[in-house]
């Protein structure tokens, strides 16, 4: 993280935009991949959609991403 740019601006997964604030390990474990991000000096709206909240609790599906790549 750069001291002057602590906010995430964009994330791409294998060259496609990715909006989720977390990524299941299984997405990388089977095939590998490239995760890239750009940072911003000001707050952004990246990852703030409530629908992108990571799973939680004993019945949560931790193998499924909440964001479409």
PQR file of N, CA, C, O and H, with PARSE charges and radii, in Angstrom:
ATOM      1  N   UNK A   1       0.851  -1.175   0.000 -0.4000 1.5000
ATOM      2  CA  UNK A   1       0.000   0.000   0.000 -0.0000 2.0000
ATOM      3  C   UNK A   1       0.894   1.234   0.000  0.5500 1.7000
ATOM      4  O   UNK A   1       1.876   1.310   0.738 -0.5500 1.4000
ATOM      5  N   UNK A   2       0.546   2.162  -0.812 -0.4000 1.5000
ATOM      6  CA  UNK A   2       1.268   3.427  -0.839 -0.0000 2.0000
ATOM      7  C   UNK A   2       0.702   4.344   0.231  0.5500 1.7000
ATOM      8  O   UNK A   2      -0.515   4.429   0.395 -0.5500 1.4000
ATOM      9  H   UNK A   2      -0.252   2.100  -1.411  0.4000 1.0000
ATOM     10  N   UNK A   3       1.559   5.019   0.950 -0.4000 1.5000
ATOM     11  CA  UNK A   3       1.091   5.902   2.018 -0.0000 2.0000
ATOM     12  C   UNK A   3       0.166   6.996   1.519  0.5500 1.7000
ATOM     13  O   UNK A   3      -0.729   7.430   2.244 -0.5500 1.4000
ATOM     14  H   UNK A   3       2.548   4.949   0.817  0.4000 1.0000
ATOM     15  N   UNK A   4       0.372   7.446   0.293 -0.4000 1.5000
ATOM     16  CA  UNK A   4      -0.446   8.545  -0.214 -0.0000 2.0000
ATOM     17  C   UNK A   4      -1.658   8.064  -1.019  0.5500 1.7000
ATOM     18  O   UNK A   4      -2.405   8.891  -1.543 -0.5500 1.4000
ATOM     19  H   UNK A   4       1.100   7.093  -0.296  0.4000 1.0000
ATOM     20  N   UNK A   5      -1.871   6.757  -1.129 -0.4000 1.5000
ATOM     21  CA  UNK A   5      -3.016   6.213  -1.863 -0.0000 2.0000
ATOM     22  C   UNK A   5      -3.546   4.967  -1.146  0.5500 1.7000
ATOM     23  O   UNK A   5      -3.343   3.852  -1.628 -0.5500 1.4000
ATOM     24  H   UNK A   5      -1.265   6.085  -0.703  0.4000 1.0000
ATOM     25  N   UNK A   6      -4.213   5.133  -0.018 -0.4000 1.5000
ATOM     26  CA  UNK A   6      -4.635   3.986   0.776 -0.0000 2.0000
ATOM     27  C   UNK A   6      -5.990   3.383   0.410  0.5500 1.7000
ATOM     28  O   UNK A   6      -6.422   2.426   1.052 -0.5500 1.4000
ATOM     29  H   UNK A   6      -4.378   6.039   0.374  0.4000 1.0000
ATOM     30  N   UNK A   7      -6.670   3.917  -0.603 -0.4000 1.5000
ATOM     31  CA  UNK A   7      -8.016   3.442  -0.945 -0.0000 2.0000
ATOM     32  C   UNK A   7      -7.987   2.644  -2.246  0.5500 1.7000
ATOM     33  O   UNK A   7      -7.244   2.975  -3.170 -0.5500 1.4000
ATOM     34  H   UNK A   7      -6.319   4.695  -1.125  0.4000 1.0000
ATOM     35  N   UNK A   8      -8.799   1.594  -2.311 -0.4000 1.5000
ATOM     36  CA  UNK A   8      -8.894   0.804  -3.537 -0.0000 2.0000
ATOM     37  C   UNK A   8      -9.787   1.538  -4.522  0.5500 1.7000
ATOM     38  O   UNK A   8     -10.891   1.963  -4.183 -0.5500 1.4000
ATOM     39  H   UNK A   8      -9.403   1.325  -1.560  0.4000 1.0000
ATOM     40  N   UNK A   9      -9.295   1.681  -5.745 -0.4000 1.5000
ATOM     41  CA  UNK A   9     -10.064   2.330  -6.799 -0.0000 2.0000
ATOM     42  C   UNK A   9     -10.709   1.290  -7.711  0.5500 1.7000
ATOM     43  O   UNK A   9     -11.911   1.352  -7.970 -0.5500 1.4000
ATOM     44  H   UNK A   9      -8.398   1.336  -6.020  0.4000 1.0000
ATOM     45  N   UNK A  10      -9.914   0.332  -8.201 -0.4000 1.5000
ATOM     46  CA  UNK A  10     -10.441  -0.733  -9.057 -0.0000 2.0000
ATOM     47  C   UNK A  10      -9.705  -2.030  -8.769  0.5500 1.7000
ATOM     48  O   UNK A  10      -8.567  -2.031  -8.301 -0.5500 1.4000
ATOM     49  H   UNK A  10      -8.937   0.282  -7.991  0.4000 1.0000
ATOM     50  N   UNK A  11     -10.384  -3.138  -9.060 -0.4000 1.5000
ATOM     51  CA  UNK A  11      -9.780  -4.459  -8.956 -0.0000 2.0000
ATOM     52  C   UNK A  11     -10.167  -5.227 -10.213  0.5500 1.7000
ATOM     53  O   UNK A  11     -11.312  -5.166 -10.661 -0.5500 1.4000
ATOM     54  H   UNK A  11     -11.309  -3.137  -9.440  0.4000 1.0000
ATOM     55  N   UNK A  12      -9.204  -5.949 -10.778 -0.4000 1.5000
ATOM     56  CA  UNK A  12      -9.510  -6.845 -11.885 -0.0000 2.0000
ATOM     57  C   UNK A  12      -9.037  -8.245 -11.523  0.5500 1.7000
ATOM     58  O   UNK A  12      -8.006  -8.421 -10.874 -0.5500 1.4000
ATOM     59  H   UNK A  12      -8.274  -5.998 -10.414  0.4000 1.0000
ATOM     60  N   UNK A  13      -9.792  -9.216 -11.944 -0.4000 1.5000
ATOM     61  CA  UNK A  13      -9.461 -10.626 -11.762 -0.0000 2.0000
ATOM     62  C   UNK A  13      -9.364 -11.228 -13.155  0.5500 1.7000
ATOM     63  O   UNK A  13     -10.354 -11.301 -13.883 -0.5500 1.4000
ATOM     64  H   UNK A  13     -10.630  -9.074 -12.471  0.4000 1.0000
ATOM     65  N   UNK A  14      -8.165 -11.656 -13.515 -0.4000 1.5000
ATOM     66  CA  UNK A  14      -7.916 -12.199 -14.851 -0.0000 2.0000
ATOM     67  C   UNK A  14      -8.376 -11.235 -15.943  0.5500 1.7000
ATOM     68  O   UNK A  14      -8.950 -11.644 -16.952 -0.5500 1.4000
ATOM     69  H   UNK A  14      -7.361 -11.597 -12.924  0.4000 1.0000
ATOM     70  N   UNK A  15      -8.113  -9.956 -15.722 -0.4000 1.5000
ATOM     71  CA  UNK A  15      -8.403  -8.931 -16.722 -0.0000 2.0000
ATOM     72  C   UNK A  15      -9.827  -8.410 -16.737  0.5500 1.7000
ATOM     73  O   UNK A  15     -10.143  -7.520 -17.526 -0.5500 1.4000
ATOM     74  H   UNK A  15      -7.646  -9.623 -14.902  0.4000 1.0000
ATOM     75  N   UNK A  16     -10.695  -8.940 -15.885 -0.4000 1.5000
ATOM     76  CA  UNK A  16     -12.095  -8.498 -15.853 -0.0000 2.0000
ATOM     77  C   UNK A  16     -12.361  -7.771 -14.547  0.5500 1.7000
ATOM     78  O   UNK A  16     -11.839  -8.172 -13.506 -0.5500 1.4000
ATOM     79  H   UNK A  16     -10.437  -9.663 -15.244  0.4000 1.0000
ATOM     80  N   UNK A  17     -13.169  -6.701 -14.575 -0.4000 1.5000
ATOM     81  CA  UNK A  17     -13.471  -5.965 -13.336 -0.0000 2.0000
ATOM     82  C   UNK A  17     -14.062  -6.890 -12.273  0.5500 1.7000
ATOM     83  O   UNK A  17     -14.884  -7.755 -12.576 -0.5500 1.4000
ATOM     84  H   UNK A  17     -13.592  -6.376 -15.420  0.4000 1.0000
ATOM     85  N   UNK A  18     -13.636  -6.700 -11.028 -0.4000 1.5000
ATOM     86  CA  UNK A  18     -14.138  -7.482  -9.902 -0.0000 2.0000
ATOM     87  C   UNK A  18     -14.553  -6.516  -8.799  0.5500 1.7000
ATOM     88  O   UNK A  18     -13.742  -5.707  -8.347 -0.5500 1.4000
ATOM     89  H   UNK A  18     -12.968  -5.998 -10.781  0.4000 1.0000
ATOM     90  N   UNK A  19     -15.795  -6.591  -8.367 -0.4000 1.5000
ATOM     91  CA  UNK A  19     -16.334  -5.646  -7.397 -0.0000 2.0000
ATOM     92  C   UNK A  19     -16.326  -6.153  -5.968  0.5500 1.7000
ATOM     93  O   UNK A  19     -16.472  -5.360  -5.038 -0.5500 1.4000
ATOM     94  H   UNK A  19     -16.454  -7.248  -8.734  0.4000 1.0000
ATOM     95  N   UNK A  20     -16.159  -7.437  -5.771 -0.4000 1.5000
ATOM     96  CA  UNK A  20     -16.268  -7.993  -4.435 -0.0000 2.0000
ATOM     97  C   UNK A  20     -15.164  -7.545  -3.504  0.5500 1.7000
ATOM     98  O   UNK A  20     -14.057  -7.236  -3.943 -0.5500 1.4000
ATOM     99  H   UNK A  20     -16.040  -8.081  -6.526  0.4000 1.0000
ATOM    100  N   UNK A  21     -15.465  -7.511  -2.224 -0.4000 1.5000
ATOM    101  CA  UNK A  21     -14.477  -7.104  -1.226 -0.0000 2.0000
ATOM    102  C   UNK A  21     -13.714  -8.312  -0.669  0.5500 1.7000
ATOM    103  O   UNK A  21     -12.875  -8.151   0.218 -0.5500 1.4000
ATOM    104  H   UNK A  21     -16.365  -7.762  -1.868  0.4000 1.0000
ATOM    105  N   UNK A  22     -13.988  -9.493  -1.168 -0.4000 1.5000
ATOM    106  CA  UNK A  22     -13.272 -10.695  -0.778 -0.0000 2.0000
ATOM    107  C   UNK A  22     -13.350 -11.670  -1.943  0.5500 1.7000
ATOM    108  O   UNK A  22     -14.202 -11.526  -2.819 -0.5500 1.4000
ATOM    109  H   UNK A  22     -14.670  -9.624  -1.888  0.4000 1.0000
ATOM    110  N   UNK A  23     -12.475 -12.651  -1.958 -0.4000 1.5000
ATOM    111  CA  UNK A  23     -12.421 -13.628  -3.030 -0.0000 2.0000
ATOM    112  C   UNK A  23     -12.162 -15.000  -2.433  0.5500 1.7000
ATOM    113  O   UNK A  23     -11.174 -15.183  -1.723 -0.5500 1.4000
ATOM    114  H   UNK A  23     -11.782 -12.769  -1.246  0.4000 1.0000
ATOM    115  N   UNK A  24     -13.029 -15.970  -2.705 -0.4000 1.5000
ATOM    116  CA  UNK A  24     -12.804 -17.309  -2.165 -0.0000 2.0000
ATOM    117  C   UNK A  24     -11.486 -17.896  -2.666  0.5500 1.7000
ATOM    118  O   UNK A  24     -11.151 -17.758  -3.843 -0.5500 1.4000
ATOM    119  H   UNK A  24     -13.832 -15.822  -3.282  0.4000 1.0000
ATOM    120  N   UNK A  25     -10.747 -18.543  -1.785 -0.4000 1.5000
ATOM    121  CA  UNK A  25      -9.477 -19.156  -2.142 -0.0000 2.0000
ATOM    122  C   UNK A  25      -9.639 -20.141  -3.290  0.5500 1.7000
ATOM    123  O   UNK A  25      -8.742 -20.276  -4.122 -0.5500 1.4000
ATOM    124  H   UNK A  25     -11.019 -18.656  -0.829  0.4000 1.0000
ATOM    125  N   UNK A  26     -10.761 -20.822  -3.343 -0.4000 1.5000
ATOM    126  CA  UNK A  26     -10.990 -21.821  -4.390 -0.0000 2.0000
ATOM    127  C   UNK A  26     -10.906 -21.201  -5.786  0.5500 1.7000
ATOM    128  O   UNK A  26     -10.558 -21.892  -6.743 -0.5500 1.4000
ATOM    129  H   UNK A  26     -11.489 -20.712  -2.667  0.4000 1.0000
ATOM    130  N   UNK A  27     -11.217 -19.915  -5.914 -0.4000 1.5000
ATOM    131  CA  UNK A  27     -11.140 -19.259  -7.216 -0.0000 2.0000
ATOM    132  C   UNK A  27      -9.711 -19.248  -7.746  0.5500 1.7000
ATOM    133  O   UNK A  27      -9.505 -19.234  -8.959 -0.5500 1.4000
ATOM    134  H   UNK A  27     -11.500 -19.354  -5.137  0.4000 1.0000
ATOM    135  N   UNK A  28      -8.731 -19.255  -6.862 -0.4000 1.5000
ATOM    136  CA  UNK A  28      -7.335 -19.279  -7.268 -0.0000 2.0000
ATOM    137  C   UNK A  28      -6.717 -20.666  -7.164  0.5500 1.7000
ATOM    138  O   UNK A  28      -5.862 -21.022  -7.975 -0.5500 1.4000
ATOM    139  H   UNK A  28      -8.899 -19.266  -5.876  0.4000 1.0000
ATOM    140  N   UNK A  29      -7.130 -21.442  -6.193 -0.4000 1.5000
ATOM    141  CA  UNK A  29      -6.480 -22.721  -5.902 -0.0000 2.0000
ATOM    142  C   UNK A  29      -6.522 -23.675  -7.093  0.5500 1.7000
ATOM    143  O   UNK A  29      -5.535 -24.361  -7.362 -0.5500 1.4000
ATOM    144  H   UNK A  29      -7.824 -21.153  -5.534  0.4000 1.0000
ATOM    145  N   UNK A  30      -7.620 -23.730  -7.796 -0.4000 1.5000
ATOM    146  CA  UNK A  30      -7.766 -24.689  -8.888 -0.0000 2.0000
ATOM    147  C   UNK A  30      -7.027 -24.260 -10.154  0.5500 1.7000
ATOM    148  O   UNK A  30      -6.376 -25.079 -10.802 -0.5500 1.4000
ATOM    149  H   UNK A  30      -8.421 -23.172  -7.577  0.4000 1.0000
ATOM    150  N   UNK A  31      -7.125 -22.979 -10.507 -0.4000 1.5000
ATOM    151  CA  UNK A  31      -6.601 -22.542 -11.797 -0.0000 2.0000
ATOM    152  C   UNK A  31      -5.557 -21.438 -11.709  0.5500 1.7000
ATOM    153  O   UNK A  31      -4.948 -21.095 -12.721 -0.5500 1.4000
ATOM    154  H   UNK A  31      -7.654 -22.313  -9.981  0.4000 1.0000
ATOM    155  N   UNK A  32      -5.339 -20.884 -10.547 -0.4000 1.5000
ATOM    156  CA  UNK A  32      -4.451 -19.726 -10.448 -0.0000 2.0000
ATOM    157  C   UNK A  32      -5.150 -18.503 -11.018  0.5500 1.7000
ATOM    158  O   UNK A  32      -6.350 -18.548 -11.293 -0.5500 1.4000
ATOM    159  H   UNK A  32      -5.834 -21.163  -9.725  0.4000 1.0000
ATOM    160  N   UNK A  33      -4.430 -17.429 -11.197 -0.4000 1.5000
ATOM    161  CA  UNK A  33      -5.040 -16.244 -11.769 -0.0000 2.0000
ATOM    162  C   UNK A  33      -4.233 -15.011 -11.446  0.5500 1.7000
ATOM    163  O   UNK A  33      -3.222 -15.066 -10.746 -0.5500 1.4000
ATOM    164  H   UNK A  33      -3.456 -17.392 -10.974  0.4000 1.0000
ATOM    165  N   UNK A  34      -4.703 -13.898 -11.971 -0.4000 1.5000
ATOM    166  CA  UNK A  34      -4.048 -12.623 -11.745 -0.0000 2.0000
ATOM    167  C   UNK A  34      -5.043 -11.650 -11.136  0.5500 1.7000
ATOM    168  O   UNK A  34      -6.104 -11.388 -11.703 -0.5500 1.4000
ATOM    169  H   UNK A  34      -5.524 -13.853 -12.540  0.4000 1.0000
ATOM    170  N   UNK A  35      -4.692 -11.128  -9.997 -0.4000 1.5000
ATOM    171  CA  UNK A  35      -5.505 -10.127  -9.309 -0.0000 2.0000
ATOM    172  C   UNK A  35      -4.713  -8.822  -9.328  0.5500 1.7000
ATOM    173  O   UNK A  35      -3.593  -8.763  -8.822 -0.5500 1.4000
ATOM    174  H   UNK A  35      -3.830 -11.341  -9.536  0.4000 1.0000
ATOM    175  N   UNK A  36      -5.296  -7.782  -9.909 -0.4000 1.5000
ATOM    176  CA  UNK A  36      -4.628  -6.481  -9.988 -0.0000 2.0000
ATOM    177  C   UNK A  36      -5.545  -5.424  -9.373  0.5500 1.7000
ATOM    178  O   UNK A  36      -6.770  -5.522  -9.451 -0.5500 1.4000
ATOM    179  H   UNK A  36      -6.206  -7.830 -10.319  0.4000 1.0000
ATOM    180  N   UNK A  37      -4.938  -4.428  -8.771 -0.4000 1.5000
ATOM    181  CA  UNK A  37      -5.731  -3.346  -8.212 -0.0000 2.0000
ATOM    182  C   UNK A  37      -5.014  -2.022  -8.421  0.5500 1.7000
ATOM    183  O   UNK A  37      -3.789  -1.959  -8.519 -0.5500 1.4000
ATOM    184  H   UNK A  37      -3.943  -4.348  -8.708  0.4000 1.0000
ATOM    185  N   UNK A  38      -5.822  -0.963  -8.485 -0.4000 1.5000
ATOM    186  CA  UNK A  38      -5.284   0.389  -8.524 -0.0000 2.0000
ATOM    187  C   UNK A  38      -5.766   1.094  -7.267  0.5500 1.7000
ATOM    188  O   UNK A  38      -6.857   0.829  -6.762 -0.5500 1.4000
ATOM    189  H   UNK A  38      -6.818  -1.014  -8.406  0.4000 1.0000
ATOM    190  N   UNK A  39      -4.943   1.981  -6.784 -0.4000 1.5000
ATOM    191  CA  UNK A  39      -5.252   2.689  -5.545 -0.0000 2.0000
ATOM    192  C   UNK A  39      -5.609   4.138  -5.828  0.5500 1.7000
ATOM    193  O   UNK A  39      -5.335   4.669  -6.905 -0.5500 1.4000
ATOM    194  H   UNK A  39      -4.057   2.197  -7.195  0.4000 1.0000
ATOM    195  N   UNK A  40      -6.226   4.762  -4.838 -0.4000 1.5000
ATOM    196  CA  UNK A  40      -6.665   6.150  -4.945 -0.0000 2.0000
ATOM    197  C   UNK A  40      -6.225   6.931  -3.704  0.5500 1.7000
ATOM    198  O   UNK A  40      -6.094   6.368  -2.618 -0.5500 1.4000
ATOM    199  H   UNK A  40      -6.448   4.331  -3.963  0.4000 1.0000
ATOM    200  N   UNK A  41      -6.008   8.192  -3.876 -0.4000 1.5000
ATOM    201  CA  UNK A  41      -5.652   9.050  -2.741 -0.0000 2.0000
ATOM    202  C   UNK A  41      -6.883   9.521  -1.981  0.5500 1.7000
ATOM    203  O   UNK A  41      -6.769  10.051  -0.876 -0.5500 1.4000
ATOM    204  H   UNK A  41      -6.115   8.650  -4.759  0.4000 1.0000
ATOM    205  N   UNK A  42      -8.066   9.328  -2.572 -0.4000 1.5000
ATOM    206  CA  UNK A  42      -9.314   9.751  -1.923 -0.0000 2.0000
ATOM    207  C   UNK A  42     -10.249   8.552  -1.781  0.5500 1.7000
ATOM    208  O   UNK A  42     -10.133   7.596  -2.548 -0.5500 1.4000
ATOM    209  H   UNK A  42      -8.159   8.897  -3.470  0.4000 1.0000
ATOM    210  N   UNK A  43     -11.164   8.581  -0.826 -0.4000 1.5000
ATOM    211  CA  UNK A  43     -12.114   7.478  -0.661 -0.0000 2.0000
ATOM    212  C   UNK A  43     -12.900   7.220  -1.949  0.5500 1.7000
ATOM    213  O   UNK A  43     -13.222   8.145  -2.694 -0.5500 1.4000
ATOM    214  H   UNK A  43     -11.258   9.357  -0.203  0.4000 1.0000
ATOM    215  N   UNK A  44     -13.200   5.949  -2.190 -0.4000 1.5000
ATOM    216  CA  UNK A  44     -13.973   5.547  -3.367 -0.0000 2.0000
ATOM    217  C   UNK A  44     -15.197   4.761  -2.914  0.5500 1.7000
ATOM    218  O   UNK A  44     -15.392   4.527  -1.722 -0.5500 1.4000
ATOM    219  H   UNK A  44     -12.939   5.198  -1.584  0.4000 1.0000
ATOM    220  N   UNK A  45     -16.004   4.361  -3.864 -0.4000 1.5000
ATOM    221  CA  UNK A  45     -17.186   3.559  -3.551 -0.0000 2.0000
ATOM    222  C   UNK A  45     -16.940   2.074  -3.811  0.5500 1.7000
ATOM    223  O   UNK A  45     -17.867   1.268  -3.738 -0.5500 1.4000
ATOM    224  H   UNK A  45     -15.846   4.551  -4.833  0.4000 1.0000
ATOM    225  N   UNK A  46     -15.688   1.712  -4.115 -0.4000 1.5000
ATOM    226  CA  UNK A  46     -15.375   0.324  -4.411 -0.0000 2.0000
ATOM    227  C   UNK A  46     -15.738  -0.564  -3.218  0.5500 1.7000
ATOM    228  O   UNK A  46     -15.339  -0.296  -2.084 -0.5500 1.4000
ATOM    229  H   UNK A  46     -14.935   2.367  -4.175  0.4000 1.0000
ATOM    230  N   UNK A  47     -16.498  -1.621  -3.494 -0.4000 1.5000
ATOM    231  CA  UNK A  47     -16.832  -2.611  -2.479 -0.0000 2.0000
ATOM    232  C   UNK A  47     -17.864  -2.180  -1.448  0.5500 1.7000
ATOM    233  O   UNK A  47     -18.046  -2.873  -0.447 -0.5500 1.4000
ATOM    234  H   UNK A  47     -16.822  -1.839  -4.414  0.4000 1.0000
ATOM    235  N   UNK A  48     -18.553  -1.045  -1.662 -0.4000 1.5000
ATOM    236  CA  UNK A  48     -19.473  -0.577  -0.629 -0.0000 2.0000
ATOM    237  C   UNK A  48     -20.925  -1.016  -0.838  0.5500 1.7000
ATOM    238  O   UNK A  48     -21.793  -0.656  -0.042 -0.5500 1.4000
ATOM    239  H   UNK A  48     -18.405  -0.482  -2.476  0.4000 1.0000
ATOM    240  N   UNK A  49     -21.201  -1.777  -1.883 -0.4000 1.5000
ATOM    241  CA  UNK A  49     -22.558  -2.275  -2.127 -0.0000 2.0000
ATOM    242  C   UNK A  49     -22.876  -3.344  -1.077  0.5500 1.7000
ATOM    243  O   UNK A  49     -22.119  -4.305  -0.942 -0.5500 1.4000
ATOM    244  H   UNK A  49     -20.496  -2.069  -2.529  0.4000 1.0000
ATOM    245  N   UNK A  50     -23.984  -3.201  -0.328 -0.4000 1.5000
ATOM    246  CA  UNK A  50     -24.326  -4.191   0.701 -0.0000 2.0000
ATOM    247  C   UNK A  50     -24.449  -5.616   0.156  0.5500 1.7000
ATOM    248  O   UNK A  50     -24.257  -6.580   0.897 -0.5500 1.4000
ATOM    249  H   UNK A  50     -24.599  -2.420  -0.438  0.4000 1.0000
ATOM    250  N   UNK A  51     -24.764  -5.752  -1.127 -0.4000 1.5000
ATOM    251  CA  UNK A  51     -24.878  -7.086  -1.722 -0.0000 2.0000
ATOM    252  C   UNK A  51     -23.525  -7.786  -1.822  0.5500 1.7000
ATOM    253  O   UNK A  51     -23.464  -8.993  -2.055 -0.5500 1.4000
ATOM    254  H   UNK A  51     -24.919  -4.969  -1.729  0.4000 1.0000
ATOM    255  N   UNK A  52     -22.448  -7.035  -1.646 -0.4000 1.5000
ATOM    256  CA  UNK A  52     -21.104  -7.599  -1.748 -0.0000 2.0000
ATOM    257  C   UNK A  52     -20.501  -7.955  -0.397  0.5500 1.7000
ATOM    258  O   UNK A  52     -19.319  -8.290  -0.315 -0.5500 1.4000
ATOM    259  H   UNK A  52     -22.498  -6.054  -1.456  0.4000 1.0000
ATOM    260  N   UNK A  53     -21.286  -7.885   0.643 -0.4000 1.5000
ATOM    261  CA  UNK A  53     -20.802  -8.221   1.978 -0.0000 2.0000
ATOM    262  C   UNK A  53     -20.329  -9.675   2.010  0.5500 1.7000
ATOM    263  O   UNK A  53     -21.036 -10.560   1.529 -0.5500 1.4000
ATOM    264  H   UNK A  53     -22.246  -7.613   0.576  0.4000 1.0000
ATOM    265  N   UNK A  54     -19.167  -9.930   2.558 -0.4000 1.5000
ATOM    266  CA  UNK A  54     -18.686 -11.317   2.630 -0.0000 2.0000
ATOM    267  C   UNK A  54     -19.646 -12.192   3.430  0.5500 1.7000
ATOM    268  O   UNK A  54     -20.361 -11.693   4.298 -0.5500 1.4000
ATOM    269  H   UNK A  54     -18.592  -9.211   2.949  0.4000 1.0000
ATOM    270  N   UNK A  55     -19.666 -13.504   3.142 -0.4000 1.5000
ATOM    271  CA  UNK A  55     -20.537 -14.405   3.895 -0.0000 2.0000
ATOM    272  C   UNK A  55     -20.120 -14.441   5.366  0.5500 1.7000
ATOM    273  O   UNK A  55     -18.974 -14.161   5.719 -0.5500 1.4000
ATOM    274  H   UNK A  55     -19.085 -13.910   2.437  0.4000 1.0000
ATOM    275  N   UNK A  56     -21.071 -14.787   6.190 -0.4000 1.5000
ATOM    276  CA  UNK A  56     -20.799 -14.828   7.617 -0.0000 2.0000
ATOM    277  C   UNK A  56     -21.677 -15.874   8.274  0.5500 1.7000
ATOM    278  O   UNK A  56     -22.805 -16.117   7.844 -0.5500 1.4000
ATOM    279  H   UNK A  56     -22.001 -15.014   5.903  0.4000 1.0000
ATOM    280  N   UNK A  57     -21.153 -16.483   9.311 -0.4000 1.5000
ATOM    281  CA  UNK A  57     -21.957 -17.415  10.085 -0.0000 2.0000
ATOM    282  C   UNK A  57     -21.729 -18.858   9.711  0.5500 1.7000
ATOM    283  O   UNK A  57     -21.082 -19.147   8.704 -0.5500 1.4000
ATOM    284  H   UNK A  57     -20.237 -16.285   9.660  0.4000 1.0000
ATOM    285  N   UNK A  58     -22.254 -19.774  10.514 -0.4000 1.5000
ATOM    286  CA  UNK A  58     -22.000 -21.201  10.321 -0.0000 2.0000
ATOM    287  C   UNK A  58     -22.645 -21.778   9.066  0.5500 1.7000
ATOM    288  O   UNK A  58     -22.192 -22.815   8.580 -0.5500 1.4000
ATOM    289  H   UNK A  58     -22.779 -19.540  11.332  0.4000 1.0000
ATOM    290  N   UNK A  59     -23.677 -21.151   8.527 -0.4000 1.5000
ATOM    291  CA  UNK A  59     -24.358 -21.678   7.343 -0.0000 2.0000
ATOM    292  C   UNK A  59     -23.973 -20.947   6.065  0.5500 1.7000
ATOM    293  O   UNK A  59     -24.571 -21.178   5.015 -0.5500 1.4000
ATOM    294  H   UNK A  59     -24.044 -20.309   8.921  0.4000 1.0000
ATOM    295  N   UNK A  60     -22.993 -20.079   6.144 -0.4000 1.5000
ATOM    296  CA  UNK A  60     -22.591 -19.299   4.983 -0.0000 2.0000
ATOM    297  C   UNK A  60     -21.848 -20.167   3.968  0.5500 1.7000
ATOM    298  O   UNK A  60     -21.150 -21.113   4.333 -0.5500 1.4000
ATOM    299  H   UNK A  60     -22.507 -19.892   6.998  0.4000 1.0000
ATOM    300  N   UNK A  61     -22.008 -19.833   2.705 -0.4000 1.5000
ATOM    301  CA  UNK A  61     -21.321 -20.536   1.631 -0.0000 2.0000
ATOM    302  C   UNK A  61     -20.013 -19.804   1.323  0.5500 1.7000
ATOM    303  O   UNK A  61     -20.007 -18.835   0.564 -0.5500 1.4000
ATOM    304  H   UNK A  61     -22.575 -19.064   2.408  0.4000 1.0000
ATOM    305  N   UNK A  62     -18.926 -20.260   1.902 -0.4000 1.5000
ATOM    306  CA  UNK A  62     -17.634 -19.612   1.748 -0.0000 2.0000
ATOM    307  C   UNK A  62     -16.933 -19.990   0.440  0.5500 1.7000
ATOM    308  O   UNK A  62     -15.884 -19.431   0.120 -0.5500 1.4000
ATOM    309  H   UNK A  62     -18.931 -21.048   2.519  0.4000 1.0000
ATOM    310  N   UNK A  63     -17.494 -20.915  -0.304 -0.4000 1.5000
ATOM    311  CA  UNK A  63     -16.906 -21.342  -1.557 -0.0000 2.0000
ATOM    312  C   UNK A  63     -17.402 -20.523  -2.743  0.5500 1.7000
ATOM    313  O   UNK A  63     -16.832 -20.597  -3.832 -0.5500 1.4000
ATOM    314  H   UNK A  63     -18.347 -21.369  -0.044  0.4000 1.0000
ATOM    315  N   UNK A  64     -18.447 -19.752  -2.542 -0.4000 1.5000
ATOM    316  CA  UNK A  64     -19.067 -19.003  -3.636 -0.0000 2.0000
ATOM    317  C   UNK A  64     -18.782 -17.512  -3.458  0.5500 1.7000
ATOM    318  O   UNK A  64     -18.991 -16.947  -2.384 -0.5500 1.4000
ATOM    319  H   UNK A  64     -18.911 -19.692  -1.658  0.4000 1.0000
ATOM    320  N   UNK A  65     -18.310 -16.903  -4.514 -0.4000 1.5000
ATOM    321  CA  UNK A  65     -18.061 -15.477  -4.488 -0.0000 2.0000
ATOM    322  C   UNK A  65     -19.390 -14.725  -4.535  0.5500 1.7000
ATOM    323  O   UNK A  65     -20.341 -15.174  -5.175 -0.5500 1.4000
ATOM    324  H   UNK A  65     -18.140 -17.362  -5.386  0.4000 1.0000
ATOM    325  N   UNK A  66     -19.450 -13.582  -3.857 -0.4000 1.5000
ATOM    326  CA  UNK A  66     -20.670 -12.782  -3.894 -0.0000 2.0000
ATOM    327  C   UNK A  66     -20.666 -11.815  -5.060  0.5500 1.7000
ATOM    328  O   UNK A  66     -21.699 -11.221  -5.370 -0.5500 1.4000
ATOM    329  H   UNK A  66     -18.678 -13.217  -3.337  0.4000 1.0000
ATOM    330  N   UNK A  67     -19.530 -11.644  -5.713 -0.4000 1.5000
ATOM    331  CA  UNK A  67     -19.426 -10.734  -6.850 -0.0000 2.0000
ATOM    332  C   UNK A  67     -19.151 -11.514  -8.111  0.5500 1.7000
ATOM    333  O   UNK A  67     -18.423 -12.507  -8.099 -0.5500 1.4000
ATOM    334  H   UNK A  67     -18.691 -12.126  -5.462  0.4000 1.0000
ATOM    335  N   UNK A  68     -19.734 -11.062  -9.189 -0.4000 1.5000
ATOM    336  CA  UNK A  68     -19.443 -11.660 -10.481 -0.0000 2.0000
ATOM    337  C   UNK A  68     -18.201 -10.990 -11.043  0.5500 1.7000
ATOM    338  O   UNK A  68     -18.114  -9.763 -11.074 -0.5500 1.4000
ATOM    339  H   UNK A  68     -20.325 -10.256  -9.199  0.4000 1.0000
ATOM    340  N   UNK A  69     -17.235 -11.793 -11.489 -0.4000 1.5000
ATOM    341  CA  UNK A  69     -16.032 -11.176 -12.068 -0.0000 2.0000
ATOM    342  C   UNK A  69     -16.360 -10.454 -13.356  0.5500 1.7000
ATOM    343  O   UNK A  69     -15.472  -9.876 -13.982 -0.5500 1.4000
ATOM    344  H   UNK A  69     -17.306 -12.790 -11.464  0.4000 1.0000
TER
END
